[in-house]
């Protein structure tokens, strides 16, 4: 079973910019199968705002052959040692919608889950640049929906210019996440996500887009003073 990780760390802007330009290379990083480095954004931030691209805060989403490869990367790789000072979650892949060229072998479904168990959702999209204004119109309400939803313990977005956008959220339960997706949450304007998906099907915002669902296995470190972000056993 391959392992996925999502990392968060506060780094020097030059370090983040370097990782965006040249992420860890699969051939020269033992056990690495895929890596995506991104600068954090604040969900719901104004379009023109320093919060839209925070070079002091970096995320990395990665796939590994096994946990030993993750441990070795964090101990031995120059970027890995810096990420080790932050926070990360190790995850088991469960489900995907659509497909990424970088992850061609993921099945649509890879396991069963309990509706009450915690879950991690990751989206990765390659934008059509001419569709960015439409994407912002429909996407910002969804950002605020996820950010403010009582079912999330952490929700953020990240980007790598010029066209890669990602979101990452940890949910108290699969049930609450699915209720949000389908517009059944007991929150104001619960249809924001469902409406945006209808608009995407009408005319896609992206060259490629995938939503991935994971079971959290373990978390390590802290993020902005928080640990225990995954709601284990709640």
NORWO-V173963 format. One record per helix or strand of 2 or more residues. SS is the DSSP state (helix for helix, strand for strand). FROM is the first residue (numbers start at 0). TO is the last residue. Records with the same first field share a line. If there is no record, write none. Layout:
BEGIN
SS=FROM-TO / FROM-TO
END
This chain:
BEGIN
strand=2-9 / 31-40 / 53-63 / 86-97 / 118-126 / 151-159 / 163-170 / 205-220
helix=12-20 / 49-51 / 66-75 / 77-82 / 100-102 / 128-147 / 173-180 / 191-201
END
